[in-house]
Amino acid sequence: MEIKLLGAKGCKVCQGLEQTLFDVLAELGVAAAVDKIDGVDDMVRYDVFALPGLVVNGQVKVSGRVPSKHEIAIWIKDASNAVG
């Protein structure tokens, strides 16, 4: 599974999303490659213009708000089931 966390360096909200994401991955026991993206060109490539953003297996799941832990868990489970 490939996850991209789109956010700005030093952004407390983005850091909070990152921590929540890692907490969910640990709780579910799911291995994932998590890339932190802070380049504007990369964000535009995903059509993410509001931060933070979360991309799971190439699909933008959220932009401009912090999703709940429950939402993230659903996206991770769905992506895990789709892969294998």
PDB file with SEQRES, HELIX, SHEET and CRYST1 records, atoms N, CA, C and O in Angstrom:
SEQRES   1 A   84  MET GLU ILE LYS LEU LEU GLY ALA LYS GLY CYS LYS VAL          
SEQRES   2 A   84  CYS GLN GLY LEU GLU GLN THR LEU PHE ASP VAL LEU ALA          
SEQRES   3 A   84  GLU LEU GLY VAL ALA ALA ALA VAL ASP LYS ILE ASP GLY          
SEQRES   4 A   84  VAL ASP ASP MET VAL ARG TYR ASP VAL PHE ALA LEU PRO          
SEQRES   5 A   84  GLY LEU VAL VAL ASN GLY GLN VAL LYS VAL SER GLY ARG          
SEQRES   6 A   84  VAL PRO SER LYS HIS GLU ILE ALA ILE TRP ILE LYS ASP          
SEQRES   7 A   84  ALA SER ASN ALA VAL GLY                                      
HELIX    1 AA1 LYS A   12  LEU A   28  1                                  17    
HELIX    2 AA2 VAL A   40  ARG A   45  1                                   6    
HELIX    3 AA3 LYS A   69  VAL A   83  1                                  15    
SHEET    1 AA1 4 ALA A  33  ILE A  37  0                                        
SHEET    2 AA1 4 GLU A   2  LEU A   6  1                                        
SHEET    3 AA1 4 GLY A  53  VAL A  56 -1                                        
SHEET    4 AA1 4 GLN A  59  SER A  63 -1                                        
CRYST1    1.000    1.000    1.000  90.00  90.00  90.00 P 1           1          
ATOM      1  N   MET A   1       0.844  -1.169   0.000  1.00  0.00           N  
ATOM      2  CA  MET A   1       0.000   0.000   0.000  1.00  0.00           C  
ATOM      3  C   MET A   1       0.890   1.232   0.000  1.00  0.00           C  
ATOM      4  O   MET A   1       1.905   1.289   0.694  1.00  0.00           O  
ATOM      5  N   GLU A   2       0.490   2.208  -0.786  1.00  0.00           N  
ATOM      6  CA  GLU A   2       1.239   3.451  -0.885  1.00  0.00           C  
ATOM      7  C   GLU A   2       0.353   4.610  -0.435  1.00  0.00           C  
ATOM      8  O   GLU A   2      -0.754   4.800  -0.938  1.00  0.00           O  
ATOM      9  N   ILE A   3       0.866   5.375   0.521  1.00  0.00           N  
ATOM     10  CA  ILE A   3       0.114   6.507   1.064  1.00  0.00           C  
ATOM     11  C   ILE A   3       0.965   7.756   0.937  1.00  0.00           C  
ATOM     12  O   ILE A   3       2.159   7.745   1.237  1.00  0.00           O  
ATOM     13  N   LYS A   4       0.338   8.828   0.488  1.00  0.00           N  
ATOM     14  CA  LYS A   4       1.021  10.113   0.395  1.00  0.00           C  
ATOM     15  C   LYS A   4       0.287  11.100   1.285  1.00  0.00           C  
ATOM     16  O   LYS A   4      -0.930  11.265   1.198  1.00  0.00           O  
ATOM     17  N   LEU A   5       1.056  11.746   2.137  1.00  0.00           N  
ATOM     18  CA  LEU A   5       0.532  12.760   3.046  1.00  0.00           C  
ATOM     19  C   LEU A   5       0.992  14.108   2.513  1.00  0.00           C  
ATOM     20  O   LEU A   5       2.186  14.408   2.532  1.00  0.00           O  
ATOM     21  N   LEU A   6       0.073  14.909   2.045  1.00  0.00           N  
ATOM     22  CA  LEU A   6       0.399  16.197   1.461  1.00  0.00           C  
ATOM     23  C   LEU A   6       0.207  17.289   2.489  1.00  0.00           C  
ATOM     24  O   LEU A   6      -0.873  17.442   3.060  1.00  0.00           O  
ATOM     25  N   GLY A   7       1.275  18.052   2.720  1.00  0.00           N  
ATOM     26  CA  GLY A   7       1.204  19.103   3.719  1.00  0.00           C  
ATOM     27  C   GLY A   7       2.411  20.010   3.650  1.00  0.00           C  
ATOM     28  O   GLY A   7       3.353  19.754   2.900  1.00  0.00           O  
ATOM     29  N   ALA A   8       2.381  21.055   4.424  1.00  0.00           N  
ATOM     30  CA  ALA A   8       3.460  22.026   4.465  1.00  0.00           C  
ATOM     31  C   ALA A   8       4.410  21.709   5.621  1.00  0.00           C  
ATOM     32  O   ALA A   8       3.986  21.237   6.676  1.00  0.00           O  
ATOM     33  N   LYS A   9       5.678  21.970   5.410  1.00  0.00           N  
ATOM     34  CA  LYS A   9       6.657  21.789   6.479  1.00  0.00           C  
ATOM     35  C   LYS A   9       6.285  22.678   7.653  1.00  0.00           C  
ATOM     36  O   LYS A   9       5.970  23.855   7.476  1.00  0.00           O  
ATOM     37  N   GLY A  10       6.322  22.112   8.846  1.00  0.00           N  
ATOM     38  CA  GLY A  10       6.030  22.876  10.050  1.00  0.00           C  
ATOM     39  C   GLY A  10       4.555  23.057  10.350  1.00  0.00           C  
ATOM     40  O   GLY A  10       4.205  23.693  11.344  1.00  0.00           O  
ATOM     41  N   CYS A  11       3.685  22.514   9.514  1.00  0.00           N  
ATOM     42  CA  CYS A  11       2.240  22.647   9.715  1.00  0.00           C  
ATOM     43  C   CYS A  11       1.786  21.704  10.833  1.00  0.00           C  
ATOM     44  O   CYS A  11       1.895  20.485  10.705  1.00  0.00           O  
ATOM     45  N   LYS A  12       1.285  22.265  11.910  1.00  0.00           N  
ATOM     46  CA  LYS A  12       0.865  21.455  13.068  1.00  0.00           C  
ATOM     47  C   LYS A  12      -0.319  20.554  12.716  1.00  0.00           C  
ATOM     48  O   LYS A  12      -0.394  19.418  13.185  1.00  0.00           O  
ATOM     49  N   VAL A  13      -1.234  21.049  11.902  1.00  0.00           N  
ATOM     50  CA  VAL A  13      -2.390  20.254  11.498  1.00  0.00           C  
ATOM     51  C   VAL A  13      -1.926  19.049  10.677  1.00  0.00           C  
ATOM     52  O   VAL A  13      -2.405  17.932  10.870  1.00  0.00           O  
ATOM     53  N   CYS A  14      -0.989  19.292   9.763  1.00  0.00           N  
ATOM     54  CA  CYS A  14      -0.456  18.217   8.923  1.00  0.00           C  
ATOM     55  C   CYS A  14       0.283  17.185   9.764  1.00  0.00           C  
ATOM     56  O   CYS A  14       0.186  15.985   9.508  1.00  0.00           O  
ATOM     57  N   GLN A  15       1.019  17.650  10.764  1.00  0.00           N  
ATOM     58  CA  GLN A  15       1.731  16.741  11.660  1.00  0.00           C  
ATOM     59  C   GLN A  15       0.750  15.910  12.477  1.00  0.00           C  
ATOM     60  O   GLN A  15       1.002  14.735  12.745  1.00  0.00           O  
ATOM     61  N   GLY A  16      -0.353  16.509  12.867  1.00  0.00           N  
ATOM     62  CA  GLY A  16      -1.382  15.772  13.596  1.00  0.00           C  
ATOM     63  C   GLY A  16      -1.986  14.675  12.743  1.00  0.00           C  
ATOM     64  O   GLY A  16      -2.213  13.563  13.221  1.00  0.00           O  
ATOM     65  N   LEU A  17      -2.251  14.988  11.466  1.00  0.00           N  
ATOM     66  CA  LEU A  17      -2.770  13.979  10.548  1.00  0.00           C  
ATOM     67  C   LEU A  17      -1.761  12.854  10.367  1.00  0.00           C  
ATOM     68  O   LEU A  17      -2.134  11.682  10.318  1.00  0.00           O  
ATOM     69  N   GLU A  18      -0.502  13.206  10.268  1.00  0.00           N  
ATOM     70  CA  GLU A  18       0.546  12.191  10.128  1.00  0.00           C  
ATOM     71  C   GLU A  18       0.543  11.243  11.328  1.00  0.00           C  
ATOM     72  O   GLU A  18       0.616  10.026  11.158  1.00  0.00           O  
ATOM     73  N   GLN A  19       0.459  11.790  12.525  1.00  0.00           N  
ATOM     74  CA  GLN A  19       0.456  10.953  13.723  1.00  0.00           C  
ATOM     75  C   GLN A  19      -0.773  10.049  13.754  1.00  0.00           C  
ATOM     76  O   GLN A  19      -0.673   8.864  14.072  1.00  0.00           O  
ATOM     77  N   THR A  20      -1.928  10.612  13.422  1.00  0.00           N  
ATOM     78  CA  THR A  20      -3.157   9.817  13.395  1.00  0.00           C  
ATOM     79  C   THR A  20      -3.049   8.707  12.368  1.00  0.00           C  
ATOM     80  O   THR A  20      -3.462   7.577  12.629  1.00  0.00           O  
ATOM     81  N   LEU A  21      -2.500   9.013  11.208  1.00  0.00           N  
ATOM     82  CA  LEU A  21      -2.312   8.009  10.159  1.00  0.00           C  
ATOM     83  C   LEU A  21      -1.444   6.860  10.657  1.00  0.00           C  
ATOM     84  O   LEU A  21      -1.799   5.694  10.482  1.00  0.00           O  
ATOM     85  N   PHE A  22      -0.313   7.177  11.274  1.00  0.00           N  
ATOM     86  CA  PHE A  22       0.571   6.126  11.778  1.00  0.00           C  
ATOM     87  C   PHE A  22      -0.081   5.335  12.910  1.00  0.00           C  
ATOM     88  O   PHE A  22       0.142   4.131  13.032  1.00  0.00           O  
ATOM     89  N   ASP A  23      -0.879   5.999  13.732  1.00  0.00           N  
ATOM     90  CA  ASP A  23      -1.610   5.294  14.792  1.00  0.00           C  
ATOM     91  C   ASP A  23      -2.576   4.279  14.191  1.00  0.00           C  
ATOM     92  O   ASP A  23      -2.652   3.142  14.658  1.00  0.00           O  
ATOM     93  N   VAL A  24      -3.317   4.685  13.154  1.00  0.00           N  
ATOM     94  CA  VAL A  24      -4.281   3.785  12.507  1.00  0.00           C  
ATOM     95  C   VAL A  24      -3.560   2.615  11.860  1.00  0.00           C  
ATOM     96  O   VAL A  24      -3.989   1.469  11.998  1.00  0.00           O  
ATOM     97  N   LEU A  25      -2.478   2.886  11.161  1.00  0.00           N  
ATOM     98  CA  LEU A  25      -1.716   1.804  10.528  1.00  0.00           C  
ATOM     99  C   LEU A  25      -1.238   0.796  11.569  1.00  0.00           C  
ATOM    100  O   LEU A  25      -1.318  -0.412  11.350  1.00  0.00           O  
ATOM    101  N   ALA A  26      -0.742   1.293  12.700  1.00  0.00           N  
ATOM    102  CA  ALA A  26      -0.264   0.411  13.762  1.00  0.00           C  
ATOM    103  C   ALA A  26      -1.409  -0.402  14.363  1.00  0.00           C  
ATOM    104  O   ALA A  26      -1.265  -1.604  14.586  1.00  0.00           O  
ATOM    105  N   GLU A  27      -2.534   0.242  14.624  1.00  0.00           N  
ATOM    106  CA  GLU A  27      -3.683  -0.446  15.214  1.00  0.00           C  
ATOM    107  C   GLU A  27      -4.218  -1.535  14.293  1.00  0.00           C  
ATOM    108  O   GLU A  27      -4.654  -2.588  14.758  1.00  0.00           O  
ATOM    109  N   LEU A  28      -4.183  -1.281  12.979  1.00  0.00           N  
ATOM    110  CA  LEU A  28      -4.684  -2.259  12.019  1.00  0.00           C  
ATOM    111  C   LEU A  28      -3.621  -3.291  11.626  1.00  0.00           C  
ATOM    112  O   LEU A  28      -3.931  -4.302  10.995  1.00  0.00           O  
ATOM    113  N   GLY A  29      -2.380  -3.027  12.000  1.00  0.00           N  
ATOM    114  CA  GLY A  29      -1.290  -3.937  11.634  1.00  0.00           C  
ATOM    115  C   GLY A  29      -1.030  -3.959  10.136  1.00  0.00           C  
ATOM    116  O   GLY A  29      -0.691  -4.996   9.567  1.00  0.00           O  
ATOM    117  N   VAL A  30      -1.193  -2.795   9.504  1.00  0.00           N  
ATOM    118  CA  VAL A  30      -1.022  -2.693   8.055  1.00  0.00           C  
ATOM    119  C   VAL A  30       0.316  -2.024   7.753  1.00  0.00           C  
ATOM    120  O   VAL A  30       0.655  -0.985   8.320  1.00  0.00           O  
ATOM    121  N   ALA A  31       1.060  -2.643   6.853  1.00  0.00           N  
ATOM    122  CA  ALA A  31       2.319  -2.064   6.393  1.00  0.00           C  
ATOM    123  C   ALA A  31       2.025  -1.170   5.198  1.00  0.00           C  
ATOM    124  O   ALA A  31       1.272  -1.547   4.301  1.00  0.00           O  
ATOM    125  N   ALA A  32       2.622   0.012   5.192  1.00  0.00           N  
ATOM    126  CA  ALA A  32       2.403   0.936   4.083  1.00  0.00           C  
ATOM    127  C   ALA A  32       3.629   1.806   3.901  1.00  0.00           C  
ATOM    128  O   ALA A  32       4.318   2.146   4.862  1.00  0.00           O  
ATOM    129  N   ALA A  33       3.889   2.158   2.656  1.00  0.00           N  
ATOM    130  CA  ALA A  33       4.933   3.131   2.353  1.00  0.00           C  
ATOM    131  C   ALA A  33       4.274   4.500   2.447  1.00  0.00           C  
ATOM    132  O   ALA A  33       3.374   4.811   1.667  1.00  0.00           O  
ATOM    133  N   VAL A  34       4.714   5.317   3.394  1.00  0.00           N  
ATOM    134  CA  VAL A  34       4.129   6.639   3.593  1.00  0.00           C  
ATOM    135  C   VAL A  34       5.147   7.689   3.161  1.00  0.00           C  
ATOM    136  O   VAL A  34       6.241   7.783   3.717  1.00  0.00           O  
ATOM    137  N   ASP A  35       4.766   8.469   2.165  1.00  0.00           N  
ATOM    138  CA  ASP A  35       5.610   9.557   1.681  1.00  0.00           C  
ATOM    139  C   ASP A  35       4.991  10.873   2.094  1.00  0.00           C  
ATOM    140  O   ASP A  35       3.793  11.093   1.915  1.00  0.00           O  
ATOM    141  N   LYS A  36       5.821  11.753   2.653  1.00  0.00           N  
ATOM    142  CA  LYS A  36       5.354  13.096   2.986  1.00  0.00           C  
ATOM    143  C   LYS A  36       5.703  14.003   1.805  1.00  0.00           C  
ATOM    144  O   LYS A  36       6.860  14.103   1.398  1.00  0.00           O  
ATOM    145  N   ILE A  37       4.687  14.653   1.274  1.00  0.00           N  
ATOM    146  CA  ILE A  37       4.840  15.503   0.104  1.00  0.00           C  
ATOM    147  C   ILE A  37       4.605  16.955   0.521  1.00  0.00           C  
ATOM    148  O   ILE A  37       3.561  17.282   1.085  1.00  0.00           O  
ATOM    149  N   ASP A  38       5.584  17.826   0.239  1.00  0.00           N  
ATOM    150  CA  ASP A  38       5.399  19.233   0.570  1.00  0.00           C  
ATOM    151  C   ASP A  38       5.677  20.147  -0.620  1.00  0.00           C  
ATOM    152  O   ASP A  38       5.691  21.370  -0.479  1.00  0.00           O  
ATOM    153  N   GLY A  39       5.895  19.557  -1.779  1.00  0.00           N  
ATOM    154  CA  GLY A  39       6.139  20.350  -2.979  1.00  0.00           C  
ATOM    155  C   GLY A  39       4.851  20.719  -3.683  1.00  0.00           C  
ATOM    156  O   GLY A  39       3.977  19.874  -3.879  1.00  0.00           O  
ATOM    157  N   VAL A  40       4.733  21.983  -4.062  1.00  0.00           N  
ATOM    158  CA  VAL A  40       3.527  22.471  -4.710  1.00  0.00           C  
ATOM    159  C   VAL A  40       3.259  21.720  -6.015  1.00  0.00           C  
ATOM    160  O   VAL A  40       2.111  21.390  -6.312  1.00  0.00           O  
ATOM    161  N   ASP A  41       4.296  21.451  -6.788  1.00  0.00           N  
ATOM    162  CA  ASP A  41       4.113  20.739  -8.062  1.00  0.00           C  
ATOM    163  C   ASP A  41       3.490  19.372  -7.842  1.00  0.00           C  
ATOM    164  O   ASP A  41       2.615  18.954  -8.600  1.00  0.00           O  
ATOM    165  N   ASP A  42       3.940  18.674  -6.804  1.00  0.00           N  
ATOM    166  CA  ASP A  42       3.385  17.357  -6.496  1.00  0.00           C  
ATOM    167  C   ASP A  42       1.934  17.459  -6.053  1.00  0.00           C  
ATOM    168  O   ASP A  42       1.110  16.619  -6.415  1.00  0.00           O  
ATOM    169  N   MET A  43       1.623  18.472  -5.281  1.00  0.00           N  
ATOM    170  CA  MET A  43       0.249  18.652  -4.818  1.00  0.00           C  
ATOM    171  C   MET A  43      -0.689  18.942  -5.987  1.00  0.00           C  
ATOM    172  O   MET A  43      -1.805  18.427  -6.040  1.00  0.00           O  
ATOM    173  N   VAL A  44      -0.229  19.764  -6.915  1.00  0.00           N  
ATOM    174  CA  VAL A  44      -1.020  20.087  -8.102  1.00  0.00           C  
ATOM    175  C   VAL A  44      -1.259  18.829  -8.935  1.00  0.00           C  
ATOM    176  O   VAL A  44      -2.338  18.653  -9.500  1.00  0.00           O  
ATOM    177  N   ARG A  45      -0.278  17.978  -9.008  1.00  0.00           N  
ATOM    178  CA  ARG A  45      -0.404  16.721  -9.751  1.00  0.00           C  
ATOM    179  C   ARG A  45      -1.583  15.892  -9.223  1.00  0.00           C  
ATOM    180  O   ARG A  45      -2.236  15.182  -9.988  1.00  0.00           O  
ATOM    181  N   TYR A  46      -1.846  15.984  -7.932  1.00  0.00           N  
ATOM    182  CA  TYR A  46      -2.969  15.256  -7.318  1.00  0.00           C  
ATOM    183  C   TYR A  46      -4.226  16.107  -7.223  1.00  0.00           C  
ATOM    184  O   TYR A  46      -5.227  15.664  -6.660  1.00  0.00           O  
ATOM    185  N   ASP A  47      -4.192  17.327  -7.767  1.00  0.00           N  
ATOM    186  CA  ASP A  47      -5.319  18.257  -7.682  1.00  0.00           C  
ATOM    187  C   ASP A  47      -5.693  18.570  -6.237  1.00  0.00           C  
ATOM    188  O   ASP A  47      -6.869  18.730  -5.911  1.00  0.00           O  
ATOM    189  N   VAL A  48      -4.689  18.655  -5.385  1.00  0.00           N  
ATOM    190  CA  VAL A  48      -4.888  19.017  -3.983  1.00  0.00           C  
ATOM    191  C   VAL A  48      -4.426  20.464  -3.816  1.00  0.00           C  
ATOM    192  O   VAL A  48      -3.239  20.769  -3.937  1.00  0.00           O  
ATOM    193  N   PHE A  49      -5.374  21.339  -3.540  1.00  0.00           N  
ATOM    194  CA  PHE A  49      -5.070  22.757  -3.414  1.00  0.00           C  
ATOM    195  C   PHE A  49      -5.316  23.289  -2.014  1.00  0.00           C  
ATOM    196  O   PHE A  49      -5.062  24.463  -1.741  1.00  0.00           O  
ATOM    197  N   ALA A  50      -5.808  22.436  -1.123  1.00  0.00           N  
ATOM    198  CA  ALA A  50      -6.016  22.807   0.276  1.00  0.00           C  
ATOM    199  C   ALA A  50      -5.394  21.707   1.131  1.00  0.00           C  
ATOM    200  O   ALA A  50      -5.545  20.517   0.855  1.00  0.00           O  
ATOM    201  N   LEU A  51      -4.699  22.137   2.164  1.00  0.00           N  
ATOM    202  CA  LEU A  51      -3.977  21.179   3.012  1.00  0.00           C  
ATOM    203  C   LEU A  51      -4.713  20.943   4.321  1.00  0.00           C  
ATOM    204  O   LEU A  51      -5.468  21.804   4.774  1.00  0.00           O  
ATOM    205  N   PRO A  52      -4.503  19.798   4.922  1.00  0.00           N  
ATOM    206  CA  PRO A  52      -3.687  18.684   4.448  1.00  0.00           C  
ATOM    207  C   PRO A  52      -4.446  17.834   3.427  1.00  0.00           C  
ATOM    208  O   PRO A  52      -5.654  17.977   3.242  1.00  0.00           O  
ATOM    209  N   GLY A  53      -3.706  16.960   2.783  1.00  0.00           N  
ATOM    210  CA  GLY A  53      -4.294  16.028   1.838  1.00  0.00           C  
ATOM    211  C   GLY A  53      -3.785  14.623   2.104  1.00  0.00           C  
ATOM    212  O   GLY A  53      -2.688  14.439   2.631  1.00  0.00           O  
ATOM    213  N   LEU A  54      -4.580  13.643   1.741  1.00  0.00           N  
ATOM    214  CA  LEU A  54      -4.197  12.247   1.943  1.00  0.00           C  
ATOM    215  C   LEU A  54      -4.551  11.462   0.683  1.00  0.00           C  
ATOM    216  O   LEU A  54      -5.689  11.490   0.216  1.00  0.00           O  
ATOM    217  N   VAL A  55      -3.554  10.761   0.141  1.00  0.00           N  
ATOM    218  CA  VAL A  55      -3.724   9.968  -1.069  1.00  0.00           C  
ATOM    219  C   VAL A  55      -3.394   8.528  -0.721  1.00  0.00           C  
ATOM    220  O   VAL A  55      -2.319   8.241  -0.194  1.00  0.00           O  
ATOM    221  N   VAL A  56      -4.318   7.620  -1.016  1.00  0.00           N  
ATOM    222  CA  VAL A  56      -4.116   6.197  -0.733  1.00  0.00           C  
ATOM    223  C   VAL A  56      -4.158   5.444  -2.058  1.00  0.00           C  
ATOM    224  O   VAL A  56      -5.159   5.468  -2.774  1.00  0.00           O  
ATOM    225  N   ASN A  57      -3.047   4.777  -2.367  1.00  0.00           N  
ATOM    226  CA  ASN A  57      -2.925   4.013  -3.615  1.00  0.00           C  
ATOM    227  C   ASN A  57      -3.345   4.847  -4.826  1.00  0.00           C  
ATOM    228  O   ASN A  57      -4.073   4.374  -5.699  1.00  0.00           O  
ATOM    229  N   GLY A  58      -2.874   6.097  -4.861  1.00  0.00           N  
ATOM    230  CA  GLY A  58      -3.109   6.962  -6.000  1.00  0.00           C  
ATOM    231  C   GLY A  58      -4.446   7.681  -6.019  1.00  0.00           C  
ATOM    232  O   GLY A  58      -4.700   8.474  -6.926  1.00  0.00           O  
ATOM    233  N   GLN A  59      -5.302   7.427  -5.048  1.00  0.00           N  
ATOM    234  CA  GLN A  59      -6.623   8.046  -5.007  1.00  0.00           C  
ATOM    235  C   GLN A  59      -6.684   9.069  -3.873  1.00  0.00           C  
ATOM    236  O   GLN A  59      -6.420   8.742  -2.716  1.00  0.00           O  
ATOM    237  N   VAL A  60      -7.036  10.311  -4.218  1.00  0.00           N  
ATOM    238  CA  VAL A  60      -7.168  11.360  -3.204  1.00  0.00           C  
ATOM    239  C   VAL A  60      -8.370  11.038  -2.326  1.00  0.00           C  
ATOM    240  O   VAL A  60      -9.495  10.913  -2.809  1.00  0.00           O  
ATOM    241  N   LYS A  61      -8.112  10.908  -1.041  1.00  0.00           N  
ATOM    242  CA  LYS A  61      -9.183  10.598  -0.090  1.00  0.00           C  
ATOM    243  C   LYS A  61      -9.716  11.837   0.601  1.00  0.00           C  
ATOM    244  O   LYS A  61     -10.901  11.907   0.929  1.00  0.00           O  
ATOM    245  N   VAL A  62      -8.849  12.816   0.824  1.00  0.00           N  
ATOM    246  CA  VAL A  62      -9.286  14.025   1.513  1.00  0.00           C  
ATOM    247  C   VAL A  62      -8.344  15.168   1.171  1.00  0.00           C  
ATOM    248  O   VAL A  62      -7.154  14.972   0.925  1.00  0.00           O  
ATOM    249  N   SER A  63      -8.912  16.370   1.163  1.00  0.00           N  
ATOM    250  CA  SER A  63      -8.134  17.580   0.915  1.00  0.00           C  
ATOM    251  C   SER A  63      -8.781  18.725   1.675  1.00  0.00           C  
ATOM    252  O   SER A  63      -9.992  18.930   1.600  1.00  0.00           O  
ATOM    253  N   GLY A  64      -7.966  19.463   2.405  1.00  0.00           N  
ATOM    254  CA  GLY A  64      -8.464  20.657   3.076  1.00  0.00           C  
ATOM    255  C   GLY A  64      -9.105  20.454   4.432  1.00  0.00           C  
ATOM    256  O   GLY A  64      -9.636  21.398   5.018  1.00  0.00           O  
ATOM    257  N   ARG A  65      -9.061  19.241   4.933  1.00  0.00           N  
ATOM    258  CA  ARG A  65      -9.595  18.994   6.280  1.00  0.00           C  
ATOM    259  C   ARG A  65      -8.889  17.780   6.876  1.00  0.00           C  
ATOM    260  O   ARG A  65      -8.250  17.001   6.169  1.00  0.00           O  
ATOM    261  N   VAL A  66      -9.018  17.642   8.170  1.00  0.00           N  
ATOM    262  CA  VAL A  66      -8.434  16.496   8.858  1.00  0.00           C  
ATOM    263  C   VAL A  66      -9.525  15.443   9.025  1.00  0.00           C  
ATOM    264  O   VAL A  66     -10.524  15.679   9.704  1.00  0.00           O  
ATOM    265  N   PRO A  67      -9.329  14.284   8.406  1.00  0.00           N  
ATOM    266  CA  PRO A  67     -10.327  13.228   8.535  1.00  0.00           C  
ATOM    267  C   PRO A  67     -10.276  12.609   9.928  1.00  0.00           C  
ATOM    268  O   PRO A  67      -9.265  12.702  10.624  1.00  0.00           O  
ATOM    269  N   SER A  68     -11.365  11.984  10.319  1.00  0.00           N  
ATOM    270  CA  SER A  68     -11.390  11.310  11.608  1.00  0.00           C  
ATOM    271  C   SER A  68     -10.560  10.027  11.534  1.00  0.00           C  
ATOM    272  O   SER A  68     -10.266   9.516  10.453  1.00  0.00           O  
ATOM    273  N   LYS A  69     -10.201   9.538  12.682  1.00  0.00           N  
ATOM    274  CA  LYS A  69      -9.468   8.276  12.766  1.00  0.00           C  
ATOM    275  C   LYS A  69     -10.288   7.152  12.129  1.00  0.00           C  
ATOM    276  O   LYS A  69      -9.744   6.268  11.467  1.00  0.00           O  
ATOM    277  N   HIS A  70     -11.586   7.201  12.339  1.00  0.00           N  
ATOM    278  CA  HIS A  70     -12.488   6.196  11.774  1.00  0.00           C  
ATOM    279  C   HIS A  70     -12.472   6.229  10.238  1.00  0.00           C  
ATOM    280  O   HIS A  70     -12.417   5.183   9.591  1.00  0.00           O  
ATOM    281  N   GLU A  71     -12.520   7.428   9.669  1.00  0.00           N  
ATOM    282  CA  GLU A  71     -12.466   7.563   8.216  1.00  0.00           C  
ATOM    283  C   GLU A  71     -11.171   6.979   7.652  1.00  0.00           C  
ATOM    284  O   GLU A  71     -11.184   6.238   6.669  1.00  0.00           O  
ATOM    285  N   ILE A  72     -10.070   7.323   8.284  1.00  0.00           N  
ATOM    286  CA  ILE A  72      -8.773   6.822   7.823  1.00  0.00           C  
ATOM    287  C   ILE A  72      -8.749   5.304   7.887  1.00  0.00           C  
ATOM    288  O   ILE A  72      -8.268   4.648   6.963  1.00  0.00           O  
ATOM    289  N   ALA A  73      -9.261   4.748   8.965  1.00  0.00           N  
ATOM    290  CA  ALA A  73      -9.283   3.286   9.116  1.00  0.00           C  
ATOM    291  C   ALA A  73     -10.087   2.633   7.989  1.00  0.00           C  
ATOM    292  O   ALA A  73      -9.676   1.606   7.449  1.00  0.00           O  
ATOM    293  N   ILE A  74     -11.214   3.216   7.640  1.00  0.00           N  
ATOM    294  CA  ILE A  74     -12.036   2.668   6.552  1.00  0.00           C  
ATOM    295  C   ILE A  74     -11.255   2.692   5.244  1.00  0.00           C  
ATOM    296  O   ILE A  74     -11.248   1.704   4.509  1.00  0.00           O  
ATOM    297  N   TRP A  75     -10.596   3.816   4.946  1.00  0.00           N  
ATOM    298  CA  TRP A  75      -9.827   3.919   3.698  1.00  0.00           C  
ATOM    299  C   TRP A  75      -8.699   2.898   3.652  1.00  0.00           C  
ATOM    300  O   TRP A  75      -8.443   2.292   2.612  1.00  0.00           O  
ATOM    301  N   ILE A  76      -8.031   2.712   4.779  1.00  0.00           N  
ATOM    302  CA  ILE A  76      -6.925   1.752   4.842  1.00  0.00           C  
ATOM    303  C   ILE A  76      -7.443   0.328   4.656  1.00  0.00           C  
ATOM    304  O   ILE A  76      -6.864  -0.460   3.909  1.00  0.00           O  
ATOM    305  N   LYS A  77      -8.540   0.007   5.345  1.00  0.00           N  
ATOM    306  CA  LYS A  77      -9.120  -1.336   5.206  1.00  0.00           C  
ATOM    307  C   LYS A  77      -9.572  -1.592   3.770  1.00  0.00           C  
ATOM    308  O   LYS A  77      -9.315  -2.658   3.212  1.00  0.00           O  
ATOM    309  N   ASP A  78     -10.244  -0.611   3.180  1.00  0.00           N  
ATOM    310  CA  ASP A  78     -10.701  -0.767   1.793  1.00  0.00           C  
ATOM    311  C   ASP A  78      -9.521  -0.973   0.846  1.00  0.00           C  
ATOM    312  O   ASP A  78      -9.574  -1.827  -0.039  1.00  0.00           O  
ATOM    313  N   ALA A  79      -8.470  -0.203   1.028  1.00  0.00           N  
ATOM    314  CA  ALA A  79      -7.292  -0.330   0.157  1.00  0.00           C  
ATOM    315  C   ALA A  79      -6.593  -1.666   0.385  1.00  0.00           C  
ATOM    316  O   ALA A  79      -6.073  -2.260  -0.560  1.00  0.00           O  
ATOM    317  N   SER A  80      -6.574  -2.144   1.627  1.00  0.00           N  
ATOM    318  CA  SER A  80      -5.961  -3.439   1.930  1.00  0.00           C  
ATOM    319  C   SER A  80      -6.740  -4.574   1.274  1.00  0.00           C  
ATOM    320  O   SER A  80      -6.152  -5.511   0.734  1.00  0.00           O  
ATOM    321  N   ASN A  81      -8.059  -4.483   1.323  1.00  0.00           N  
ATOM    322  CA  ASN A  81      -8.898  -5.504   0.714  1.00  0.00           C  
ATOM    323  C   ASN A  81      -8.789  -5.499  -0.805  1.00  0.00           C  
ATOM    324  O   ASN A  81      -8.863  -6.551  -1.440  1.00  0.00           O  
ATOM    325  N   ALA A  82      -8.614  -4.323  -1.382  1.00  0.00           N  
ATOM    326  CA  ALA A  82      -8.504  -4.208  -2.832  1.00  0.00           C  
ATOM    327  C   ALA A  82      -7.198  -4.806  -3.340  1.00  0.00           C  
ATOM    328  O   ALA A  82      -7.131  -5.330  -4.452  1.00  0.00           O  
ATOM    329  N   VAL A  83      -6.151  -4.721  -2.501  1.00  0.00           N  
ATOM    330  CA  VAL A  83      -4.838  -5.220  -2.904  1.00  0.00           C  
ATOM    331  C   VAL A  83      -4.761  -6.722  -2.774  1.00  0.00           C  
ATOM    332  O   VAL A  83      -4.192  -7.395  -3.633  1.00  0.00           O  
ATOM    333  N   GLY A  84      -5.321  -7.245  -1.724  1.00  0.00           N  
ATOM    334  CA  GLY A  84      -5.109  -8.654  -1.568  1.00  0.00           C  
ATOM    335  C   GLY A  84      -6.118  -9.329  -0.772  1.00  0.00           C  
ATOM    336  O   GLY A  84      -6.037 -10.541  -0.571  1.00  0.00           O  
TER     337      GLY A  84                                                      
END                                                                             
